[in-house]
Amino acid sequence: MNARLSTTVDGFGLDDTGVVQMDFEGGAEGLLWCSLAAPGHRNGLRFKIVGSKGTLEWRQEQPETLHLSRMGQADLIYRRGASDMTEEGASCVSLPAGNPEAYLEALAVLYTDYAAALEAGPNWRHAGKTPISDLNEGLRGVLLSEICVRSSQTKTWHPFPK
């Protein structure tokens, strides 16, 4: 991975903007952009996956919709609470369509998953339909930050361990 961290707000004391290029197994590439100083991006968490057949995008500012743009076909918009939701997706919905559901409800689903994992004991990894992060994933997140800082300081690519 190759990272560039910068400060755009004077006096902030920390890097407030980062761009990270990533190479994945199988030849896939990734780009991570994050900023604490991006006017116009209120809670601008966004996931965009671009592939050879289309693009899938979700935005926190419009948490009820998932956009799918396909090559040579009409764009699709999936909405939370609609009849075409998967069973797994529907199991995470607590309010009817048209009622905004986002951050607090997402935490409620996460806490429910954690409670089911705790009740499952040694088989906690298989307690729910959705994988639950553990200490190892948390440590890998810290490692990602450390490698980004090192890459930005040295202006070189650094591997991320498997």
DSSP file (Angstrom, degrees, kcal/mol; ACC not computed):
  #  RESIDUE AA STRUCTURE BP1 BP2  ACC     N-H-->O    O-->H-N    N-H-->O    O-->H-N    TCO  KAPPA ALPHA  PHI   PSI    X-CA   Y-CA   Z-CA
    1    1 A M              0   0    0      0, 0.0   157,-2.9     0, 0.0     2,-0.4   0.000 360.0 360.0 360.0 153.7    0.0    0.0    0.0
    2    2 A N  E     -A   21   0A   0     19,-2.1    19,-3.1   155,-0.2     2,-0.4  -0.992 360.0-173.2-130.9 122.5    1.0    3.5   -0.6
    3    3 A A  E     -A   20   0A   0     -2,-0.4     2,-0.4   153,-0.4    17,-0.2  -0.886  17.1-167.0-122.4 148.1   -0.3    6.3    1.6
    4    4 A R  E     -A   19   0A   0     15,-2.3    15,-2.0    -2,-0.4     2,-0.4  -0.962  12.4-173.2-131.4 116.9   -0.1   10.1    1.6
    5    5 A L  E     +A   18   0A   0     -2,-0.4     2,-0.3    13,-0.2    13,-0.2  -0.876  11.6 170.2-107.8 140.5   -1.3   11.8    4.8
    6    6 A S  E     -A   17   0A   0     11,-2.8    11,-2.0    -2,-0.4    10,-1.7  -0.953  32.0-125.4-146.7 164.6   -1.6   15.6    4.9
    7    7 A T        +     0   0    0     -2,-0.3     8,-0.1     8,-0.3     3,-0.1  -0.965  25.6 167.6-114.2 121.9   -2.8   18.4    7.1
    8    8 A T        +     0   0    0     -2,-0.5     2,-0.6     1,-0.2    -1,-0.1   0.599  65.7  66.9-106.5 -16.8   -5.2   20.9    5.4
    9    9 A V  S >  S-     0   0    0      0, 0.0     3,-1.6     0, 0.0     4,-0.3  -0.920  84.7-130.7-109.2 113.0   -6.4   22.7    8.6
   10   10 A D  T 3  S+     0   0    0     -2,-0.6    -2,-0.1     1,-0.2     0, 0.0  -0.310  89.1  18.0 -60.5 139.2   -3.7   24.7   10.3
   11   11 A G  T 3  S+     0   0    0      1,-0.0    -1,-0.2    -4,-0.0    -4,-0.0   0.467  85.3 118.6  82.3   0.7   -3.3   24.1   14.0
   12   12 A F    <   -     0   0    0     -3,-1.6    -2,-0.1     2,-0.1     3,-0.1   0.873  64.8-144.9 -69.4 -35.5   -5.2   20.8   14.0
   13   13 A G        +     0   0    0     -4,-0.3     2,-0.3     1,-0.2    -1,-0.1   0.224  68.0  61.7  93.6 -15.5   -2.1   18.9   15.2
   14   14 A L  S    S-     0   0    0     -8,-0.0     2,-0.2     0, 0.0    -1,-0.2  -0.907  97.0 -84.1-135.1 163.5   -2.7   15.7   13.3
   15   15 A D        -     0   0    0     -2,-0.3    -8,-0.3     1,-0.1     3,-0.1  -0.528  40.4-176.2 -63.0 134.0   -3.0   14.6    9.7
   16   16 A D        +     0   0    0    -10,-1.7    20,-3.2    -2,-0.2    21,-0.7   0.440  62.2  47.2-115.2  -2.2   -6.6   15.3    8.7
   17   17 A T  E     +AB   6  35A   0    -11,-2.0   -11,-2.8    18,-0.2     2,-0.4  -1.000  60.7 178.1-141.0 137.9   -6.6   13.9    5.2
   18   18 A G  E     -AB   5  34A   0     16,-3.1    16,-2.5    -2,-0.4     2,-0.4  -1.000  13.6-169.1-142.3 142.3   -5.3   10.6    3.8
   19   19 A V  E     -AB   4  33A   0    -15,-2.0   -15,-2.3    -2,-0.4     2,-0.5  -0.997  14.1-173.1-127.9 125.6   -5.3    8.9    0.4
   20   20 A V  E     -AB   3  32A   0     12,-2.8    12,-2.6    -2,-0.4     2,-0.4  -0.978  11.1-157.1-125.9 123.8   -4.2    5.2    0.4
   21   21 A Q  E     -AB   2  31A   0    -19,-3.1   -19,-2.1    -2,-0.5     2,-0.4  -0.816  18.7-170.5 -94.0 138.0   -3.6    3.1   -2.7
   22   22 A M  E     - B   0  30A   0      8,-2.7     8,-2.8    -2,-0.4     2,-0.5  -0.983  18.0-156.7-133.8 142.5   -4.0   -0.6   -2.2
   23   23 A D  E     - B   0  29A   0     -2,-0.4     2,-0.2     6,-0.2     6,-0.2  -0.978  19.8-162.8-114.0 129.9   -3.2   -3.7   -4.3
   24   24 A F    >   -     0   0    0      4,-3.5     3,-1.5    -2,-0.5     4,-0.1  -0.676  32.0 -82.5-108.8 163.3   -5.1   -6.9   -3.5
   25   25 A E  G >  S+     0   0    0      1,-0.2     3,-0.6    -2,-0.2    -1,-0.1  -0.328 115.9  34.6 -58.1 145.1   -4.6  -10.5   -4.3
   26   26 A G  G 3  S-     0   0    0      1,-0.2    -1,-0.2    -3,-0.1    -3,-0.0   0.484 130.4 -75.8  85.6   2.4   -5.9  -11.4   -7.7
   27   27 A G  G <  S+     0   0    0     -3,-1.5    -1,-0.2     1,-0.3    -2,-0.2   0.427  84.9 145.6  91.7  -1.5   -5.0   -8.0   -9.2
   28   28 A A    <   -     0   0    0     -3,-0.6    -4,-3.5    -4,-0.1     2,-0.3  -0.421  33.9-150.9 -70.2 147.1   -7.8   -5.9   -7.7
   29   29 A E  E     -B   23   0A   0     -6,-0.2     2,-0.3    -2,-0.1    -6,-0.2  -0.868  10.1-166.0-117.3 152.4   -6.9   -2.3   -6.8
   30   30 A G  E     -B   22   0A   0     -8,-2.8    -8,-2.7    -2,-0.3     2,-0.4  -0.961   9.9-160.3-137.6 156.4   -8.4   -0.1   -4.1
   31   31 A L  E     -B   21   0A   0     -2,-0.3     2,-0.5   -10,-0.2   -10,-0.2  -0.991   6.0-168.3-137.3 126.6   -8.4    3.5   -3.1
   32   32 A L  E     -B   20   0A   0    -12,-2.6   -12,-2.8    -2,-0.4     2,-0.5  -0.971   5.9-178.6-117.1 123.0   -9.2    4.8    0.4
   33   33 A W  E     +B   19   0A   0     -2,-0.5     2,-0.4   -14,-0.2   -14,-0.2  -0.986   8.0 168.9-120.1 129.1   -9.8    8.5    0.9
   34   34 A C  E     +B   18   0A   0    -16,-2.5   -16,-3.1    -2,-0.5     2,-0.3  -0.997   2.4 170.3-140.4 146.2  -10.6    9.9    4.3
   35   35 A S  E     -B   17   0A   0     -2,-0.4   -18,-0.2   -18,-0.2     3,-0.2  -0.987  33.0-164.2-156.2 141.5  -10.7   13.4    5.7
   36   36 A L  S    S+     0   0    0    -20,-3.2     2,-0.1    -2,-0.3   -19,-0.1   0.369  96.6  55.0 -97.5  -0.5  -11.8   15.3    8.7
   37   37 A A        +     0   0    0    -21,-0.7    -1,-0.2     2,-0.1   -21,-0.1  -0.540  67.6 124.3-134.7  66.7  -11.6   18.5    6.7
   38   38 A A    >   -     0   0    0     -3,-0.2     3,-1.9     3,-0.2     6,-0.1  -0.784  49.6-146.1-129.9  87.9  -13.9   18.0    3.6
   39   39 A P  T 3  S+     0   0    0      0, 0.0    -2,-0.1     0, 0.0     3,-0.0  -0.224  85.1  28.2 -53.9 138.7  -16.5   20.7    3.4
   40   40 A G  T 3  S+     0   0    0      1,-0.1     2,-0.6     0, 0.0     0, 0.0   0.353  95.6  98.9  91.8  -5.6  -19.8   19.4    1.9
   41   41 A H    X   -     0   0    0     -3,-1.9     3,-1.1    20,-0.0     2,-0.5  -0.644  50.8-180.0-115.1  73.2  -19.2   15.9    3.1
   42   42 A R  T 3  S-     0   0    0     -2,-0.6     3,-0.0     1,-0.3    19,-0.0  -0.613  81.1 -18.3 -73.7 123.3  -21.3   15.7    6.3
   43   43 A N  T 3  S+     0   0    0     -2,-0.5     2,-0.9     1,-0.2    -1,-0.3   0.918  89.9 179.5  43.7  49.3  -20.9   12.2    7.7
   44   44 A G    <   +     0   0    0     -3,-1.1    -1,-0.2    16,-0.1     2,-0.1  -0.008  14.9 154.2 -80.0  32.9  -19.7   11.3    4.2
   45   45 A L        +     0   0    0     -2,-0.9    15,-3.3    14,-0.1    16,-0.4  -0.431  19.2 170.0 -60.7 130.4  -18.9    7.7    4.8
   46   46 A R  E     -C   59   0B   0     13,-0.2     2,-0.5    -2,-0.1    13,-0.2  -0.996  26.8-159.3-148.9 136.5  -19.2    6.0    1.4
   47   47 A F  E     +C   58   0B   0     11,-2.5    11,-2.4    -2,-0.3     2,-0.4  -0.980  14.7 176.7-116.7 128.1  -18.4    2.7   -0.1
   48   48 A K  E     -C   57   0B   0     -2,-0.5     2,-0.6     9,-0.2     9,-0.2  -0.985   8.7-170.4-133.5 122.9  -18.0    2.3   -3.8
   49   49 A I  E     -C   56   0B   0      7,-3.0     7,-2.6    -2,-0.4     2,-0.6  -0.960   6.7-167.0-115.4 117.4  -17.0   -0.9   -5.5
   50   50 A V  E     +C   55   0B   0     -2,-0.6     5,-0.2     5,-0.2     2,-0.2  -0.914  15.5 166.8-108.6 122.2  -16.1   -0.6   -9.2
   51   51 A G        -     0   0    0      3,-3.2     3,-0.1    -2,-0.6    -2,-0.0  -0.638  51.9 -92.9-124.1-177.1  -15.8   -3.8  -11.2
   52   52 A S  S    S+     0   0    0     -2,-0.2     3,-0.1     1,-0.2    -2,-0.0   0.703 124.5  37.8 -72.4 -18.9  -15.6   -4.9  -14.8
   53   53 A K  S    S-     0   0    0      1,-0.3    18,-2.1    17,-0.1     2,-0.3   0.549 126.8 -40.8-108.4 -11.1  -19.4   -5.4  -14.9
   54   54 A G  E     - D   0  70B   0     16,-0.3    -3,-3.2    -3,-0.1     2,-0.4  -0.990  53.5 -91.6 170.7-177.3  -20.6   -2.5  -12.8
   55   55 A T  E     -CD  50  69B   0     14,-3.0    14,-2.9    -2,-0.3     2,-0.4  -0.988  21.3-161.3-129.4 134.7  -20.4   -0.3   -9.8
   56   56 A L  E     -CD  49  68B   0     -7,-2.6    -7,-3.0    -2,-0.4     2,-0.4  -0.964  17.3-179.7-115.0 130.0  -22.0   -0.7   -6.4
   57   57 A E  E     +CD  48  67B   0     10,-2.5    10,-2.8    -2,-0.4     2,-0.4  -0.995  14.4 179.8-140.2 135.3  -22.3    2.4   -4.1
   58   58 A W  E     -CD  47  66B   0    -11,-2.4   -11,-2.5    -2,-0.4     2,-0.4  -0.995  10.2-164.6-129.0 137.5  -23.7    3.1   -0.7
   59   59 A R  E >   -C   46   0B   0      6,-0.5     3,-1.2     3,-0.5     6,-0.3  -0.980  21.3-144.3-125.6 133.7  -23.6    6.5    1.1
   60   60 A Q  T 3  S+     0   0    0    -15,-3.3   -16,-0.1    -2,-0.4   -14,-0.1   0.819 102.6  62.8 -63.6 -30.3  -24.2    7.2    4.7
   61   61 A E  T 3  S+     0   0    0    -16,-0.4    -1,-0.3     1,-0.3   -17,-0.1   0.721 117.0  30.4 -68.6 -19.3  -25.9   10.5    3.8
   62   62 A Q  S X  S+     0   0    0     -3,-1.2     3,-1.7     3,-0.1    -3,-0.5  -0.564  77.5 164.8-131.2  66.6  -28.5    8.4    2.0
   63   63 A P  T 3   +     0   0    0      0, 0.0    -2,-0.1     0, 0.0    -3,-0.1   0.616  64.9  66.6 -67.6 -12.0  -28.4    5.2    4.1
   64   64 A E  T 3  S+     0   0    0     15,-0.1    16,-2.7    -3,-0.1     2,-0.3   0.548  95.5  65.5 -85.0  -6.7  -31.7    3.8    2.8
   65   65 A T  E <   - E   0  79B   0     -3,-1.7    -6,-0.5    -6,-0.3     2,-0.4  -0.891  53.4-165.6-126.6 149.2  -30.4    3.2   -0.8
   66   66 A L  E     -DE  58  78B   0     12,-2.4    12,-3.1    -2,-0.3     2,-0.4  -0.998  19.9-149.1-127.5 124.3  -27.9    1.1   -2.6
   67   67 A H  E     -DE  57  77B   0    -10,-2.8   -10,-2.5    -2,-0.4     2,-0.5  -0.797  11.5-172.2-100.7 134.0  -27.0    2.1   -6.1
   68   68 A L  E     -DE  56  76B   0      8,-3.0     8,-3.2    -2,-0.4     2,-0.5  -0.978   0.3-173.7-125.9 118.1  -26.0   -0.4   -8.8
   69   69 A S  E     -D   55   0B   0    -14,-2.9   -14,-3.0    -2,-0.5     2,-0.3  -0.958  11.5-167.1-112.3 122.4  -24.7    0.8  -12.1
   70   70 A R  E >   -D   54   0B   0     -2,-0.5     3,-1.6     3,-0.3   -16,-0.3  -0.827  29.6 -98.2-114.2 148.6  -24.2   -1.9  -14.7
   71   71 A M  T 3  S-     0   0    0    -18,-2.1     3,-0.1    -2,-0.3    -1,-0.0  -0.451 105.7  -5.1 -63.2 124.0  -22.4   -1.8  -18.1
   72   72 A G  T 3  S+     0   0    0     -2,-0.3     2,-0.3     1,-0.2    -1,-0.3   0.619 118.9  91.8  70.2  14.2  -24.8   -1.3  -20.9
   73   73 A Q  S <  S-     0   0    0     -3,-1.6    -3,-0.3     3,-0.0    -1,-0.2  -0.879  83.8 -85.5-134.3 166.0  -27.9   -1.6  -18.6
   74   74 A A        -     0   0    0     -2,-0.3    -4,-0.2     1,-0.1     2,-0.1  -0.392  50.6-103.8 -68.9 148.1  -30.1    0.8  -16.7
   75   75 A D        -     0   0    0     -6,-0.1     2,-0.4    -2,-0.1    -6,-0.2  -0.408  33.8-146.4 -68.8 149.2  -29.0    1.8  -13.2
   76   76 A L  E     -E   68   0B   0     -8,-3.2    -8,-3.0    -2,-0.1     2,-0.5  -0.930   8.2-161.1-117.9 144.4  -30.8    0.1  -10.3
   77   77 A I  E     -E   67   0B   0     -2,-0.4     2,-0.4   -10,-0.2   -10,-0.2  -0.981   7.0-160.8-124.8 118.9  -31.6    1.6   -6.9
   78   78 A Y  E     -E   66   0B   0    -12,-3.1   -12,-2.4    -2,-0.5     2,-0.4  -0.828   9.8-157.2 -97.4 136.2  -32.4   -0.8   -4.0
   79   79 A R  E >   -E   65   0B   0     -2,-0.4     3,-1.8   -14,-0.2   -14,-0.2  -0.919  22.9-106.8-118.0 140.6  -34.2    0.7   -1.0
   80   80 A R  T 3  S+     0   0    0    -16,-2.7    18,-0.3    -2,-0.4     3,-0.1  -0.356 104.9  23.5 -60.4 136.3  -34.3   -0.6    2.5
   81   81 A G  T 3  S+     0   0    0      1,-0.3    16,-0.3    16,-0.1    -1,-0.3   0.394  89.8 133.2  89.3  -3.9  -37.6   -2.2    3.4
   82   82 A A  S X  S-     0   0    0     -3,-1.8     3,-1.5     1,-0.1    -1,-0.3  -0.351  70.6-108.3 -78.6 163.5  -38.6   -3.0   -0.2
   83   83 A S  T 3  S+     0   0    0      1,-0.3    -1,-0.1    -3,-0.1    -3,-0.0   0.649 112.6  65.2 -68.3 -15.3  -39.9   -6.5   -1.1
   84   84 A D  T 3  S+     0   0    0     -5,-0.2    -1,-0.3     2,-0.0     2,-0.1   0.298  73.3 122.5 -93.3  12.1  -36.7   -7.4   -3.0
   85   85 A M    <   -     0   0    0     -3,-1.5     2,-0.1     1,-0.1    -5,-0.0  -0.417  67.2-112.4 -69.1 147.7  -34.5   -7.4    0.2
   86   86 A T     >  -     0   0    0      1,-0.1     4,-2.7    -2,-0.1     5,-0.2  -0.341  26.6-110.6 -71.4 162.4  -32.7  -10.6    1.0
   87   87 A E  H  > S+     0   0    0      1,-0.2     4,-1.6     2,-0.2    -1,-0.1   0.902 120.5  50.7 -61.0 -41.2  -33.7  -12.5    4.2
   88   88 A E  H  4 S+     0   0    0      2,-0.2     4,-0.5     1,-0.2    -1,-0.2   0.919 111.7  47.1 -64.0 -43.6  -30.5  -11.5    5.8
   89   89 A G  H >4 S+     0   0    0      1,-0.2     3,-1.4     2,-0.2    -2,-0.2   0.919 110.4  52.1 -63.6 -43.6  -30.9   -7.9    5.0
   90   90 A A  H >< S+     0   0    0     -4,-2.7     3,-1.4     1,-0.3    -1,-0.2   0.801  99.3  64.8 -63.5 -29.1  -34.5   -7.9    6.2
   91   91 A S  T 3< S+     0   0    0     -4,-1.6    -1,-0.3     1,-0.3    -2,-0.2   0.682 100.7  52.2 -69.0 -15.4  -33.4   -9.4    9.5
   92   92 A C  T <  S+     0   0    0     -3,-1.4     2,-0.5    -4,-0.5    -1,-0.3   0.398  89.9  95.8 -98.1   1.3  -31.4   -6.1   10.2
   93   93 A V    <   +     0   0    0     -3,-1.4    -3,-0.0    -4,-0.2    13,-0.0  -0.797  37.9 166.9 -97.8 130.1  -34.4   -3.8    9.6
   94   94 A S        +     0   0    0     -2,-0.5    -1,-0.1     1,-0.1    -4,-0.0   0.577  61.0  55.0-116.5 -14.2  -36.4   -2.6   12.5
   95   95 A L  S    S-     0   0    0      4,-0.1     3,-0.1     1,-0.0    -1,-0.1  -0.886  87.5-102.6-119.5 151.4  -38.5    0.2   11.1
   96   96 A P    >   -     0   0    0      0, 0.0     3,-1.8     0, 0.0    -2,-0.1  -0.289  54.3 -78.2 -67.7 157.9  -40.8    0.2    8.1
   97   97 A A  T 3  S+     0   0    0    -16,-0.3   -16,-0.1     1,-0.2   -18,-0.0  -0.191 118.1  37.3 -53.8 144.3  -39.7    1.7    4.8
   98   98 A G  T 3  S+     0   0    0    -18,-0.3    -1,-0.2     1,-0.2   -17,-0.1   0.214  91.9 100.4  94.3 -14.8  -39.8    5.5    4.7
   99   99 A N  S <  S-     0   0    0     -3,-1.8    -1,-0.2    -4,-0.0    -4,-0.1  -0.921  83.8-114.3-102.8 118.0  -38.7    5.9    8.3
  100  100 A P        -     0   0    0      0, 0.0     2,-0.4     0, 0.0    -3,-0.0  -0.236  37.6-179.7 -59.3 131.7  -35.0    6.7    8.4
  101  101 A E        +     0   0    0     -6,-0.1     2,-0.1     3,-0.0   -21,-0.1  -0.998  26.3 110.4-132.1 126.0  -33.0    4.0   10.0
  102  102 A A     >  +     0   0    0     -2,-0.4     4,-2.8   -38,-0.0     5,-0.2  -0.238  65.2  14.4-155.9-114.6  -29.2    4.4   10.3
  103  103 A Y  H  > S+     0   0    0      1,-0.2     4,-2.1     2,-0.2     5,-0.2   0.879 123.9  41.4 -55.3 -55.2  -26.6    4.8   12.9
  104  104 A L  H  > S+     0   0    0      1,-0.2     4,-2.0     2,-0.2    -1,-0.2   0.903 117.9  47.6 -65.0 -40.6  -28.5    4.0   16.1
  105  105 A E  H  > S+     0   0    0      2,-0.2     4,-2.3     1,-0.2    -1,-0.2   0.870 108.6  55.3 -67.4 -35.6  -30.2    1.0   14.6
  106  106 A A  H  X S+     0   0    0     -4,-2.8     4,-2.3     1,-0.2    -2,-0.2   0.907 108.3  48.8 -62.5 -40.8  -27.0   -0.2   13.1
  107  107 A L  H  X S+     0   0    0     -4,-2.1     4,-2.9    -5,-0.2    -1,-0.2   0.898 108.6  53.7 -64.7 -39.0  -25.5   -0.2   16.6
  108  108 A A  H  X S+     0   0    0     -4,-2.0     4,-2.1     2,-0.2    -2,-0.2   0.910 109.8  47.5 -61.5 -42.1  -28.6   -2.1   17.9
  109  109 A V  H  X S+     0   0    0     -4,-2.3     4,-2.3     2,-0.2    -1,-0.2   0.918 112.4  50.1 -64.1 -42.9  -28.0   -4.8   15.3
  110  110 A L  H  X S+     0   0    0     -4,-2.3     4,-2.4     1,-0.2    -2,-0.2   0.923 110.8  48.3 -62.0 -45.1  -24.3   -5.0   16.2
  111  111 A Y  H  X S+     0   0    0     -4,-2.9     4,-2.5     1,-0.2    -1,-0.2   0.878 110.2  52.4 -64.4 -37.1  -25.1   -5.3   19.9
  112  112 A T  H  X S+     0   0    0     -4,-2.1     4,-2.3    -5,-0.2    -1,-0.2   0.910 109.6  49.3 -63.6 -42.0  -27.6   -8.0   19.1
  113  113 A D  H  X S+     0   0    0     -4,-2.3     4,-2.1     2,-0.2    -2,-0.2   0.912 111.4  49.0 -62.8 -42.5  -25.0   -9.9   17.1
  114  114 A Y  H  X S+     0   0    0     -4,-2.4     4,-2.5     2,-0.2    -2,-0.2   0.906 109.9  51.5 -63.6 -41.5  -22.5   -9.6   20.0
  115  115 A A  H  X S+     0   0    0     -4,-2.5     4,-2.2     1,-0.2    -2,-0.2   0.915 110.0  49.0 -62.1 -42.9  -25.1  -10.8   22.5
  116  116 A A  H  X S+     0   0    0     -4,-2.3     4,-1.4     1,-0.2    -1,-0.2   0.888 111.2  50.7 -63.4 -38.6  -25.8  -13.9   20.3
  117  117 A A  H  X S+     0   0    0     -4,-2.1     4,-0.7     2,-0.2    -2,-0.2   0.908 109.5  49.7 -65.9 -41.9  -22.1  -14.5   20.0
  118  118 A L  H >< S+     0   0    0     -4,-2.5     3,-0.9     1,-0.2    -2,-0.2   0.906 111.0  49.5 -63.3 -41.2  -21.6  -14.3   23.8
  119  119 A E  H 3< S+     0   0    0     -4,-2.2    -1,-0.2     1,-0.2    -2,-0.2   0.790 104.1  60.9 -67.3 -27.6  -24.5  -16.7   24.4
  120  120 A A  H >< S-     0   0    0     -4,-1.4     3,-1.4     1,-0.2    -1,-0.2   0.649  86.6-168.7 -76.2 -14.8  -23.0  -19.2   21.8
  121  121 A G  G X<  +     0   0    0     -3,-0.9     3,-1.6    -4,-0.7    -1,-0.2  -0.399  67.3   5.4  64.4-132.0  -19.8  -19.6   23.8
  122  122 A P  G 3  S+     0   0    0      0, 0.0     3,-0.4     0, 0.0    -1,-0.3   0.736 131.7  56.9 -60.4 -23.0  -17.0  -21.4   22.0
  123  123 A N  G X   +     0   0    0     -3,-1.4     3,-1.8     1,-0.2    -2,-0.2   0.048  69.0 126.1 -93.9  26.7  -19.0  -21.5   18.8
  124  124 A W  G X   +     0   0    0     -3,-1.6     3,-1.6     1,-0.3     4,-0.3   0.788  61.0  65.5 -59.3 -31.0  -19.4  -17.7   18.7
  125  125 A R  G 3  S+     0   0    0     -3,-0.4    -1,-0.3     1,-0.3     3,-0.2   0.754 107.9  41.4 -64.6 -21.6  -18.1  -17.3   15.2
  126  126 A H  G <  S+     0   0    0     -3,-1.8    -1,-0.3     1,-0.1    -2,-0.2   0.148  85.0 102.3-109.7  17.6  -21.0  -19.2   13.8
  127  127 A A  S <  S+     0   0    0     -3,-1.6     2,-0.2    -6,-0.1    -1,-0.1   0.783  85.6  23.3 -74.6 -27.6  -23.7  -17.6   16.0
  128  128 A G  S    S-     0   0    0     -4,-0.3     4,-0.1    -3,-0.2   -15,-0.0  -0.755  77.7-110.2-133.1 177.4  -25.1  -15.2   13.4
  129  129 A K  S    S+     0   0    0     -2,-0.2    -1,-0.1   -41,-0.1   -41,-0.1   0.731 100.7  64.1 -79.9 -23.5  -25.4  -14.7    9.7
  130  130 A T  S    S-     0   0    0    -42,-0.1    -2,-0.2     1,-0.0    -3,-0.1  -0.866  91.5-112.6-107.1 132.8  -23.0  -11.8    9.6
  131  131 A P        -     0   0    0      0, 0.0     2,-0.4     0, 0.0    -2,-0.1  -0.302  28.7-141.6 -60.9 144.8  -19.3  -12.2   10.6
  132  132 A I        -     0   0    0     -7,-0.2     2,-0.0    -4,-0.1    -4,-0.0  -0.920  15.6-119.3-110.8 133.7  -18.3  -10.4   13.8
  133  133 A S        -     0   0    0     -2,-0.4     2,-0.2     4,-0.1    -1,-0.0  -0.367  32.5-168.0 -66.5 147.6  -15.0   -8.6   14.2
  134  134 A D     >  -     0   0    0     -2,-0.0     4,-1.8     1,-0.0     3,-0.4  -0.615  42.7 -77.8-124.3-171.4  -12.6   -9.9   16.8
  135  135 A L  H  > S+     0   0    0      1,-0.2     4,-2.6    -2,-0.2     5,-0.2   0.846 126.0  59.2 -59.1 -36.5   -9.5   -8.6   18.5
  136  136 A N  H  > S+     0   0    0      1,-0.2     4,-2.1     2,-0.2    -1,-0.2   0.914 105.7  47.3 -62.3 -42.6   -7.4   -9.7   15.5
  137  137 A E  H  > S+     0   0    0     -3,-0.4     4,-1.7     2,-0.2    -1,-0.2   0.882 111.2  52.6 -65.5 -37.0   -9.3   -7.5   13.1
  138  138 A G  H  X S+     0   0    0     -4,-1.8     4,-1.6     1,-0.2    -2,-0.2   0.920 109.8  47.7 -62.6 -43.9   -9.0   -4.6   15.6
  139  139 A L  H  X S+     0   0    0     -4,-2.6     4,-2.5     1,-0.2    -2,-0.2   0.863 108.3  55.1 -65.5 -36.0   -5.2   -5.1   15.7
  140  140 A R  H  X S+     0   0    0     -4,-2.1     4,-2.3     1,-0.2    -1,-0.2   0.844 104.8  54.7 -66.2 -31.8   -5.1   -5.3   11.9
  141  141 A G  H  X S+     0   0    0     -4,-1.7     4,-1.8     2,-0.2    -1,-0.2   0.900 109.0  46.7 -65.2 -40.8   -6.8   -1.9   11.8
  142  142 A V  H  X S+     0   0    0     -4,-1.6     4,-2.3     2,-0.2    -2,-0.2   0.917 111.6  51.7 -65.0 -43.2   -4.1   -0.4   14.1
  143  143 A L  H  X S+     0   0    0     -4,-2.5     4,-2.6     1,-0.2     5,-0.2   0.888 105.7  55.4 -60.9 -40.0   -1.5   -2.0   11.9
  144  144 A L  H  X S+     0   0    0     -4,-2.3     4,-2.2     1,-0.2    -1,-0.2   0.922 108.4  48.3 -57.8 -44.9   -3.1   -0.4    8.8
  145  145 A S  H  X S+     0   0    0     -4,-1.8     4,-2.2     2,-0.2    -2,-0.2   0.919 111.4  49.7 -62.1 -44.2   -2.8    3.0   10.4
  146  146 A E  H  X S+     0   0    0     -4,-2.3     4,-2.4     1,-0.2    -2,-0.2   0.904 111.5  48.2 -62.5 -42.1    0.9    2.4   11.3
  147  147 A I  H  X S+     0   0    0     -4,-2.6     4,-2.8     2,-0.2    -1,-0.2   0.878 109.8  53.1 -68.2 -36.6    1.7    1.2    7.8
  148  148 A C  H  X S+     0   0    0     -4,-2.2     4,-2.5    -5,-0.2    -2,-0.2   0.918 110.1  47.5 -63.2 -42.9    0.0    4.3    6.3
  149  149 A V  H  X S+     0   0    0     -4,-2.2     4,-2.3     2,-0.2    -2,-0.2   0.936 114.0  47.2 -62.7 -46.1    2.0    6.6    8.6
  150  150 A R  H  X S+     0   0    0     -4,-2.4     4,-2.3     1,-0.2     5,-0.2   0.912 112.9  49.2 -62.6 -43.6    5.2    4.8    7.6
  151  151 A S  H  X>S+     0   0    0     -4,-2.8     4,-1.8     1,-0.2     5,-1.0   0.908 111.9  48.5 -63.1 -42.5    4.4    4.9    3.9
  152  152 A S  H  <5S+     0   0    0     -4,-2.5    -1,-0.2    -5,-0.2    -2,-0.2   0.898 112.7  48.3 -65.6 -39.5    3.5    8.6    4.0
  153  153 A Q  H  <5S+     0   0    0     -4,-2.3    -2,-0.2     1,-0.2    -1,-0.2   0.895 121.8  33.7 -67.5 -40.1    6.8    9.4    5.8
  154  154 A T  H  <5S-     0   0    0     -4,-2.3    -1,-0.2    -5,-0.2    -2,-0.2   0.581  97.8-134.8 -92.5 -10.9    9.0    7.4    3.5
  155  155 A K  T  <5 +     0   0    0     -4,-1.8     2,-0.3     1,-0.2    -3,-0.2   0.893  67.2 113.7  55.5  42.0    6.9    8.1    0.3
  156  156 A T  S   <S-     0   0    0     -5,-1.0  -153,-0.4    -6,-0.2    -1,-0.2  -0.922  73.8 -95.0-137.3 162.8    7.2    4.4   -0.6
  157  157 A W        -     0   0    0     -2,-0.3  -155,-0.2  -155,-0.1     0, 0.0  -0.536  37.3-167.6 -74.6 143.2    4.9    1.3   -0.9
  158  158 A H        -     0   0    0   -157,-2.9     2,-0.1    -2,-0.2    -7,-0.1  -1.000  19.5-121.0-133.1 135.9    4.7   -0.9    2.1
  159  159 A P        -     0   0    0      0, 0.0     0, 0.0     0, 0.0     0, 0.0  -0.437  15.7-137.7 -74.6 149.6    3.2   -4.4    2.1
  160  160 A F        -     0   0    0     -2,-0.1   -16,-0.0   -13,-0.0   -17,-0.0  -0.943  29.1-119.6-104.4 121.9    0.3   -5.2    4.4
  161  161 A P              0   0    0      0, 0.0     0, 0.0     0, 0.0     0, 0.0  -0.236 360.0 360.0 -64.9 148.8    0.8   -8.7    6.0
  162  162 A K              0   0    0      0, 0.0    -2,-0.0     0, 0.0     0, 0.0   0.459 360.0 360.0 -73.2 360.0   -1.7  -11.4    5.4
